[in-house]
Amino acid sequence: MIAAAPPGPALAAVRPSARQLAWQAMEFYGFIHFGMNTMTDREWGDGRADPATFNPASLDADQWVTALKSAGMTGVILTCKHHDGFCLWPSDVTGYTVASSPWRGGRGDVVAEVSDAARRHGLRFGIYLSPWDRAEASYGSGVAYDDFFVAQLTELLTRYGPVFSVWLDGANGEGPHGRRQVYDWERYYAVIRERQPDAVISICGPDVRWCGNEAGATRPDEWSVVPRILRDAERIAARSQHADDGRFARLVRSDDRDLGSRAALAGYEDDLVWYPAEVNTSIRPGWFHHPAEDGAVRSADELFDIYLRAVGGNSCLLLNVPPARDGRIPDADVAVLAQLGRRIEDFRARRVAATATVSSGTPGDVATAWPGPGRTPWRPDDTDTQPTVALAFGGSRPVEAVVVGEEIAQGQRIEHVVVRGHRDGWTVLAEANAVGYQRILTFPPAVVDAVRIEITQARDTPVVSRVAAIGAVR
């Protein structure tokens, strides 16, 4: 027997937390993979590299943060400890840290330098802490290792100011004695909630889920309301990286294309959660810097396309930018980031001034709000069978995209939207199913004097926070 699709109002009743709302509004932020692997030219270290190997001659956290900000990023997540176990801060519970290296005379703290630089430049700071530790003798011992990991987690959560994200992956390999650890996730989460209650716990956590690949690929429709069982999916090591190379970052999987339509949720209606997606990828083939990849930096065009699909597809985008062995982001990467930032700013600047009319209710400020949501969202009358917003331009204009966003504090409600352009009649320009926080619908440039956004299917009365038309490059 095929389960019936769950009713729309029940799906619309699932809502994000305050921390999830704040995270979603960040839209685009950076990953910094840097550490012992940078020095040894590896993706995965084995925990046996001499701490003396870590000695970046020109480490400049302000250069890192400035480069990320130039691309339009709003935050930075630092790999404070990767699988090799080498800590970028002077941890009290292990000697395998920067304090045992010659860098800064053994008195350095990369985490402090990056968190301080982020605050100076107006970016939020987040941490990555690998639960797999190939250097720690207690790994695989059960509670003793959990105590060790919690101690390190507590140091990071209490010494470096506010943290917006704690990024945990599910890598789970052998420790130095050939043992594997069963991670006490619930204990880790409780520590994070106590120490940094505003931080989202990402990937192996209850707040933000992985999009499913590291190539920057996106689903045709991304839903934030999904079955609760997806929260456990990334705790399993089977889908994590298994090879010490950069190919995993470009691997695209085609499974699980639909996670949240009514058909996909049939049978789960009593156990649903708000669990939005993050798209994570790297500017290079690998996550850490490798000199052999200096000629393989992604172009601004490719990254902008990923940005439109991710940030414009009800997801946030996490872009990794790895500094080189000297402690600086290479010039080629810096140049691409600046170009990407200009592309994003140019796209936003091409918002077409328009007068909004709606099929019912009042339009609020949704037509003048983007980028960002309006303060007064538009909610049509409950009896409106096809809620519609029309944007009139006062003359013909070439347009190539339309932005639509929901007031997700009221849930994700829109299930199908059609965009039409007017010039001697109405023509379909684009359509989509999921909208959520923000959907950017692109199409071949069309010269029109108005566009119309029709909500043809919804789970409950839609609440729209923004609409905008984007002019085409002449």
QUIPESUL-V293110 format. One record per residue. RES is the residue in three letters. PSI is psi in whole degrees, -180 to 180 (999 if undefined). OMEGA is omega in degrees with one decimal (999 if undefined). NEAR is the number of other C-alpha atoms within 10 Angstrom. Layout:
RES,PSI,OMEGA,NEAR + RES,PSI,OMEGA,NEAR
This chain:
MET,131,179.6,3 + ILE,128,-179.4,7 + ALA,142,177.9,10 + ALA,148,177.8,12 + ALA,140,-179.4,15 + PRO,153,-179.2,19 + PRO,147,-176.3,13 + GLY,-49,-177.9,16 + PRO,-34,178.2,14 + ALA,-38,178.3,13 + LEU,-39,-179.8,25 + ALA,-19,-178.3,20 + ALA,-13,177.9,16 + VAL,125,-170.9,20 + ARG,155,176.8,19 + PRO,157,172.2,22 + SER,169,177.6,14 + ALA,-39,-179.5,12 + ARG,-36,178.1,16 + GLN,-37,176.5,20 + LEU,-45,-179.9,15 + ALA,-40,177.9,15 + TRP,-46,-177.1,20 + GLN,-36,-179.1,23 + ALA,-15,177.4,15 + MET,-32,173.1,18 + GLU,-53,-167.5,24 + PHE,123,-178.6,24 + TYR,172,-169.1,24 + GLY,154,172.6,30 + PHE,137,173.3,23 + ILE,107,172.3,25 + HIS,114,-177.3,25 + PHE,142,178.6,24 + GLY,-152,-179.6,31 + MET,-36,179.1,30 + ASN,-31,177.3,26 + THR,-40,-177.9,26 + MET,-34,-175.4,20 + THR,0,178.2,15 + ASP,48,178.5,16 + ARG,161,170.1,18 + GLU,-41,178.2,22 + TRP,116,172.8,21 + GLY,164,-177.4,22 + ASP,3,177.8,17 + GLY,7,-177.4,21 + ARG,0,-179.9,13 + ALA,140,-180.0,17 + ASP,130,176.8,12 + PRO,-26,178.6,20 + ALA,-17,179.1,14 + THR,-26,-177.3,15 + PHE,106,-179.5,23 + ASN,65,179.9,21 + PRO,125,-171.5,18 + ALA,-27,-170.9,12 + SER,36,-176.4,11 + LEU,128,-174.4,20 + ASP,92,-178.3,18 + ALA,-32,177.0,22 + ASP,-36,177.1,18 + GLN,-41,178.1,17 + TRP,-52,-174.4,24 + VAL,-39,178.2,26 + THR,-40,179.2,20 + ALA,-43,178.5,23 + LEU,-43,-179.3,28 + LYS,-34,179.9,22 + SER,-25,178.5,18 + ALA,-5,-178.9,24 + GLY,13,-179.4,20 + MET,154,-176.4,23 + THR,-6,-178.9,21 + GLY,174,179.2,26 + VAL,134,175.5,30 + ILE,126,-177.3,26 + LEU,137,172.6,24 + THR,88,-176.7,21 + CYS,-32,173.3,23 + LYS,126,176.0,24 + HIS,-170,-172.8,25 + HIS,-24,179.9,23 + ASP,-14,175.1,24 + GLY,-3,-178.9,25 + PHE,126,-173.7,30 + CYS,133,178.5,25 + LEU,9,173.7,24 + TRP,160,-179.5,22 + PRO,82,-179.3,20 + SER,145,179.3,19 + ASP,-12,-170.6,10 + VAL,3,175.9,13 + THR,152,174.5,15 + GLY,-4,-177.0,15 + TYR,73,-173.2,23 + THR,177,176.9,23 + VAL,-23,179.5,27 + ALA,-20,178.0,22 + SER,5,-179.0,17 + SER,167,176.7,19 + PRO,-9,-177.2,16 + TRP,133,-177.3,19 + ARG,30,179.6,14 + GLY,26,-178.5,11 + GLY,6,-178.5,15 + ARG,13,-177.3,13 + GLY,163,179.2,19 + ASP,99,-178.0,18 + VAL,-39,-179.0,20 + VAL,-43,178.8,23 + ALA,-42,-177.8,17 + GLU,-40,-179.3,16 + VAL,-43,179.6,24 + SER,-39,177.9,25 + ASP,-42,179.1,17 + ALA,-40,178.5,21 + ALA,-45,179.5,25 + ARG,-40,179.7,15 + ARG,-34,-174.8,13 + HIS,10,173.4,14 + GLY,22,176.1,13 + LEU,149,175.8,22 + ARG,155,-172.8,22 + PHE,138,177.3,27 + GLY,165,-176.0,30 + ILE,144,167.9,26 + TYR,129,176.9,22 + LEU,112,-178.1,22 + SER,130,174.5,21 + PRO,-22,175.4,28 + TRP,127,-178.2,25 + ASP,107,-175.0,30 + ARG,-3,179.9,26 + ALA,-21,-171.9,21 + GLU,124,-176.1,21 + ALA,-28,-177.9,14 + SER,-5,-179.3,21 + TYR,129,-178.5,27 + GLY,0,-176.6,24 + SER,-4,180.0,15 + GLY,-124,-173.4,14 + VAL,-36,-178.6,15 + ALA,-41,177.7,12 + TYR,-38,176.4,21 + ASP,-40,176.4,22 + ASP,-43,178.9,16 + PHE,-49,-177.9,16 + PHE,-43,179.3,24 + VAL,-36,177.5,18 + ALA,-44,178.4,16 + GLN,-42,178.4,20 + LEU,-43,179.9,22 + THR,-40,177.0,17 + GLU,-46,-177.8,16 + LEU,-32,-177.4,23 + LEU,-11,-175.2,21 + THR,-10,-174.9,12 + ARG,-13,-166.6,10 + TYR,22,175.2,17 + GLY,-169,-177.1,16 + PRO,142,179.1,18 + VAL,128,-178.2,24 + PHE,-24,-177.7,23 + SER,137,167.2,25 + VAL,110,-170.9,26 + TRP,114,-176.0,21 + LEU,127,174.5,19 + ASP,172,-174.2,22 + GLY,14,-179.0,21 + ALA,130,-173.0,21 + ASN,81,178.5,24 + GLY,-165,-176.5,18 + GLU,149,173.3,15 + GLY,-171,-175.7,23 + PRO,-17,179.5,17 + HIS,18,177.7,14 + GLY,16,-178.0,10 + ARG,154,175.0,14 + ARG,148,-177.9,17 + GLN,138,168.1,20 + VAL,110,-172.9,14 + TYR,138,176.9,19 + ASP,76,-173.9,16 + TRP,-44,-175.6,14 + GLU,-36,176.7,10 + ARG,-43,179.4,12 + TYR,-44,-178.7,19 + TYR,-40,-178.4,17 + ALA,-38,177.8,12 + VAL,-43,179.9,16 + ILE,-45,-179.6,22 + ARG,-36,179.9,13 + GLU,-44,-172.7,11 + ARG,-34,-178.6,17 + GLN,74,-173.7,19 + PRO,-19,-179.7,15 + ASP,-5,-178.0,19 + ALA,137,169.0,24 + VAL,145,174.7,26 + ILE,116,-166.9,23 + SER,147,173.0,21 + ILE,-78,169.8,25 + CYS,68,-175.9,23 + GLY,170,-171.6,25 + PRO,-3,-171.5,18 + ASP,-40,-174.3,22 + VAL,132,-178.9,25 + ARG,156,176.4,24 + TRP,141,179.5,22 + CYS,-19,175.6,23 + GLY,-4,177.5,25 + ASN,168,179.7,20 + GLU,20,-178.1,21 + ALA,-9,-175.0,21 + GLY,9,178.1,26 + ALA,150,-177.0,20 + THR,157,176.0,22 + ARG,155,175.3,17 + PRO,-36,177.7,12 + ASP,128,-179.2,19 + GLU,124,-178.7,25 + TRP,143,178.2,25 + SER,-19,177.4,27 + VAL,114,-174.1,25 + VAL,168,176.6,26 + PRO,142,-179.4,21 + ARG,-29,-176.9,17 + ILE,-20,178.4,11 + LEU,-21,178.0,16 + ARG,-21,-179.7,19 + ASP,-11,-170.9,13 + ALA,-43,-174.9,17 + GLU,-1,173.4,20 + ARG,-12,-178.2,20 + ILE,129,-174.1,13 + ALA,-10,-173.3,14 + ALA,-27,-176.7,12 + ARG,5,178.3,13 + SER,175,-178.2,16 + GLN,140,-177.9,18 + HIS,1,-177.3,13 + ALA,147,-179.2,10 + ASP,67,178.4,12 + ASP,177,-175.4,15 + GLY,2,-175.3,19 + ARG,-30,-177.6,13 + PHE,-34,-176.7,18 + ALA,-19,179.8,20 + ARG,8,-179.2,17 + LEU,129,178.3,14 + VAL,123,175.3,14 + ARG,148,-177.7,12 + SER,4,-179.6,11 + ASP,168,176.4,8 + ASP,49,-177.8,10 + ARG,-25,-178.1,14 + ASP,110,-178.7,16 + LEU,-15,-168.8,18 + GLY,11,173.6,19 + SER,169,178.9,19 + ARG,-38,179.3,20 + ALA,-41,-179.0,14 + ALA,-26,-176.7,16 + LEU,-4,-179.5,22 + ALA,128,-178.8,17 + GLY,-10,-178.2,15 + TYR,6,-168.1,16 + GLU,-20,178.8,18 + ASP,3,-176.4,13 + ASP,61,-178.0,11 + LEU,154,178.7,19 + VAL,159,170.5,21 + TRP,113,-172.2,24 + TYR,80,-172.8,26 + PRO,164,-172.3,26 + ALA,147,170.3,25 + GLU,131,174.8,25 + VAL,118,-179.8,26 + ASN,136,179.2,23 + THR,173,-176.8,25 + SER,151,177.9,26 + ILE,-16,178.9,22 + ARG,170,178.5,24 + PRO,-41,179.6,22 + GLY,174,178.1,24 + TRP,-36,174.7,26 + PHE,159,179.6,28 + HIS,135,174.1,26 + HIS,124,-178.9,22 + PRO,-33,-178.9,13 + ALA,-15,-179.4,8 + GLU,11,-178.6,12 + ASP,-24,178.1,14 + GLY,8,-175.0,9 + ALA,27,177.5,14 + VAL,131,180.0,15 + ARG,149,179.9,16 + SER,161,175.8,17 + ALA,-34,179.0,21 + ASP,-45,-179.9,13 + GLU,-43,-179.6,12 + LEU,-36,178.4,21 + PHE,-37,177.2,16 + ASP,-42,176.6,12 + ILE,-42,178.6,21 + TYR,-48,-178.6,23 + LEU,-40,-177.7,17 + ARG,-32,-177.8,24 + ALA,-64,178.9,29 + VAL,-28,176.6,23 + GLY,15,-179.3,24 + GLY,35,177.9,27 + ASN,35,176.8,27 + SER,166,165.3,29 + CYS,156,-179.5,27 + LEU,126,175.6,28 + LEU,110,-176.8,24 + LEU,123,179.4,27 + ASN,135,177.7,23 + VAL,103,-173.4,29 + PRO,125,172.6,27 + PRO,156,-180.0,24 + ALA,180,-175.3,23 + ARG,-28,179.6,26 + ASP,-7,178.4,15 + GLY,16,177.3,21 + ARG,148,172.7,19 + ILE,129,-176.7,22 + PRO,154,-176.6,18 + ASP,-38,-177.7,10 + ALA,-42,178.7,14 + ASP,-42,178.8,22 + VAL,-43,-179.2,20 + ALA,-42,179.3,16 + VAL,-41,178.9,21 + LEU,-42,178.2,26 + ALA,-40,177.9,18 + GLN,-41,178.5,19 + LEU,-44,178.3,22 + GLY,-40,178.2,21 + ARG,-37,178.1,16 + ARG,-43,-179.7,18 + ILE,-45,179.6,15 + GLU,-41,178.8,13 + ASP,-42,179.3,12 + PHE,-46,179.6,16 + ARG,-37,-177.5,16 + ALA,-17,-178.7,12 + ARG,14,174.2,17 + ARG,128,-176.4,21 + VAL,127,174.8,21 + ALA,134,-174.5,16 + ALA,156,172.4,19 + THR,127,-175.8,14 + ALA,136,168.4,22 + THR,149,-176.0,16 + VAL,158,-176.6,19 + SER,-24,176.4,16 + SER,164,-177.7,17 + GLY,-163,178.6,14 + THR,143,-172.1,15 + PRO,-13,-176.3,22 + GLY,-143,-179.9,19 + ASP,27,-174.1,18 + VAL,-27,-176.5,24 + ALA,-5,-180.0,28 + THR,4,-170.5,19 + ALA,-37,-168.9,17 + TRP,141,1.3,19 + PRO,145,-174.4,13 + GLY,161,-178.6,16 + PRO,160,175.2,23 + GLY,158,176.4,21 + ARG,-24,-179.5,13 + THR,93,-178.1,16 + PRO,163,177.9,22 + TRP,126,173.9,25 + ARG,114,179.1,19 + PRO,169,175.7,22 + ASP,147,-179.9,14 + ASP,-23,-178.3,12 + THR,-3,-178.9,9 + ASP,112,-174.4,12 + THR,-19,175.4,14 + GLN,79,-179.0,14 + PRO,135,-174.2,23 + THR,136,170.6,19 + VAL,128,175.9,23 + ALA,133,176.3,23 + LEU,113,179.4,22 + ALA,132,-173.3,20 + PHE,-9,-177.6,17 + GLY,24,-178.5,11 + GLY,166,-177.3,10 + SER,137,178.6,14 + ARG,142,172.5,17 + PRO,126,179.3,18 + VAL,155,-178.4,26 + GLU,1,179.9,19 + ALA,156,172.5,23 + VAL,136,178.8,24 + VAL,132,176.3,22 + VAL,136,177.3,25 + GLY,144,176.5,27 + GLU,155,171.2,27 + GLU,87,-168.9,23 + ILE,-11,170.8,23 + ALA,-21,177.1,15 + GLN,12,178.6,17 + GLY,174,174.9,24 + GLN,116,-168.6,29 + ARG,-36,-174.5,27 + ILE,132,178.9,25 + GLU,-13,174.2,22 + HIS,135,179.6,16 + VAL,141,178.9,22 + VAL,133,176.7,18 + VAL,126,177.6,24 + ARG,147,174.6,20 + GLY,147,-176.8,22 + HIS,125,168.0,19 + ARG,104,-172.6,13 + ASP,44,-178.3,8 + GLY,168,-176.8,8 + TRP,135,-179.8,14 + THR,139,177.8,15 + VAL,126,177.3,12 + LEU,-37,-177.8,21 + ALA,161,173.0,17 + GLU,158,-178.4,17 + ALA,169,176.0,17 + ASN,-82,-177.6,20 + ALA,143,172.7,24 + VAL,-72,179.5,28 + GLY,-146,-176.2,27 + TYR,-44,-178.1,31 + GLN,134,174.2,29 + ARG,124,174.9,26 + ILE,110,-179.5,23 + LEU,116,-179.3,23 + THR,156,-179.0,18 + PHE,164,176.9,14 + PRO,140,-178.2,12 + PRO,135,179.5,17 + ALA,135,177.7,19 + VAL,114,-176.1,17 + VAL,162,175.4,21 + ASP,-4,177.3,19 + ALA,156,169.3,23 + VAL,154,-178.9,26 + ARG,128,178.5,24 + ILE,112,-176.8,23 + GLU,124,176.6,19 + ILE,103,-172.0,22 + THR,-14,176.5,15 + GLN,137,-178.9,18 + ALA,157,179.8,21 + ARG,-22,177.1,20 + ASP,178,179.0,20 + THR,121,-176.0,22 + PRO,152,174.9,26 + VAL,111,-171.2,20 + VAL,130,-176.6,29 + SER,-21,-178.7,27 + ARG,145,167.9,28 + VAL,144,179.1,28 + ALA,147,172.0,27 + ALA,138,-177.2,28 + ILE,123,-179.6,23 + GLY,148,178.5,22 + ALA,152,175.6,19 + VAL,126,-178.0,11 + ARG,999,999,6
